[in-house]
Amino acid sequence: MTTTTDHHHQERPVDTTNMRTGRLARLRRRGFAPALAIVASGILLAGCTAVEAGLTQVAAGASGASGTTTSVVSATLDELAAANEDGTVVREDEWSVDDAIDVTLAGTGATAASGVTSADGIVTITEAGVYRLSGSLDGRIVVAAPEDAQVVLVLDGAAIASDAGSAIEVQTADDVAIHLAEGSESSIVDTSTYAEDAEANAAIFSEADLTLSGTGSLRLEASGDGITSEDDLAVVGGTIDVTAADEALRGKDSIQVEDGTLALTAGGDALQSDNADEAERGWIRIEGGTITATAGDDGLNAVSDILVAGGTVTVDATGDGLHADVALAIAGGTITVEGSDEGLESALVQIDGGAVDVTADDDAINGSAGSSTADASAGGMGGGMADSGELVAITGGEVTLRSGGDGLDSNGSIEVSGGTVVVWGPSSDGNGALDANGGLTVTGGTLLAVGSAGMAESPDAASTQSWLQAQATGDAGSTIEVLDAEGATIATFAAEAAFSNVVFSAAGLTGDAATVVVDGTETAVTLGTATGGGMGGQGGGAGGGMGGPGGRP
């Protein structure tokens, strides 16, 4: 991401009464295709014909009474990032601590040179510049600088506690940075109760772009949001510990994390970007740093995209681990979802690299545009059985999934062309380790999907890499071994949960037959033949022309 300044400071009201319709309109305004139809009870939501959510339009034919559905296609993280507006970051080379004006906090006021006033428990910064804050304040810091001002607040052992609004509130400025001085420990405690209609409702609240930087530490406690920017929020350094009753970090237009250590505990989302009205905004990008998040709702939640290029992210969430309305792309870094309802969810889930480890009560990865209304004629399961165009595409990386519901699931298609994907699926026959309403193709990489048999799916006829499916039963701790036609071992796995069905595909799987061995019990299989439940893969057929019956009637 590049640095920009003074790029969007006009008022942008949110139409909260029609957020979903506004979101669909926003997605349609994105300057790329394909379109993704969201179907509810056989009718396209809000009378829309399509919603843009990918890069190249691919017609997928008719979808019952809903009209034509088109499909999301694979896209790289860089391609997706190019559709988003660059975020603003205040770099440390743009200012000097040598220019800092010392602001000594004491009681309900402060002493300082020019650019600072103090009265009635409010310390107000009125001019552009660098300000070093130290000492303790029972009150608030307010930035009311000119619209074109850059203001840097250097927290150097500052303790700020407010009982009447945000502890730090940026009312007017262009760009603001909060810099944590080397070796310093600062704290912000927000003990106030916010009114329902309060605009400034975070311990640190900014109407301007906000950057957090430095090598010091900050501990923050908030009765509402922890840190909010109504524009862009960037974290490029520091050790930051946030405990918030609602969102921990909120950047309305974007959140960008390049470095630093974040420990986030939130009653709502741990990280949220929620500008649903402007096409190039509402995104989260993780490029580095370490994030540990405990969330009462979603770990990361973006109305546009979540893009992960590096860093370490660990999430324990009551809602989704990572949820993006448009695209969730992972090209590097380490993503661990220790607990969630659904682990990773978006209309496009693209994994090109990195290490991904997900544990979910429901689906571990869900390719879904977010519609929770099922078509009654389709059985009412997971939004119906019709292909609604979403895509889960895995081209690389190490992916491990554990699910109580479906393991690797898409309301549209699933494509595995590289990487290593291991799915420890459900024990209930009402769900499966693999579940695609559209195509389920394997053209490369390694796939192991282990779970129940009742809804077990297998790769379909478009798969060019050989695969097998076996009705084989075992328990947690059982050894699963795959042997080729000559009895040589291709792969060995230790099961993490009880299972009754195994799907496996890898480059070393060749010929016409193989054997799956579970704790010494052998099951002979024919490659490319589906042996799962009545809702299995859509017409078998492995690479090399080997055919077999599909699992669907």
Secondary structure, DSSP 4 states (H G I P E B T S, - for coil): -----S---S-----GGGHHHHHHHHHHHSSS--EE--EETTEEGGG-S-EE-SSS-EEEEE-GGG-EEEE-----HHHHHHTSPPPP---GGGS-GGGPEEEEEETTEEE-STTEEEETTEEEE-SSEEEEEEEEEESEEEEE--TT-EEEEEEEEEEEEESSS-SEEEEE-SEEEEEE-TT-EEEEEE-----TT-S--EEEEESSEEEEEESSEEEEEESSEEEEESSEEEEEEEEEEEEESS-SEEESSEEEEEEEEEEEEESS-SEEE---SSTT-SEEEE-SSEEEEEESS-SEEESSEEEE-SSEEEEEESS-SEEESSEEEE-SSEEEEEE-SSSEEESEEEE-SSEEEEEESS-SEEE--S-----GGGTSSTT-SS--S-EEEE-SSEEEEEESS-SEEESSEEEE-SSEEEEE--SSTTS-SEEESS-EEE-SSEEEEEE-STT-----TT--S-EEEE---B-TT-EEEEE-TTS-EEEEEE-SS-BSEEEEE-TT--SSEEEEEETTEEEEEETT---S-TT--SS---GGG-----S--
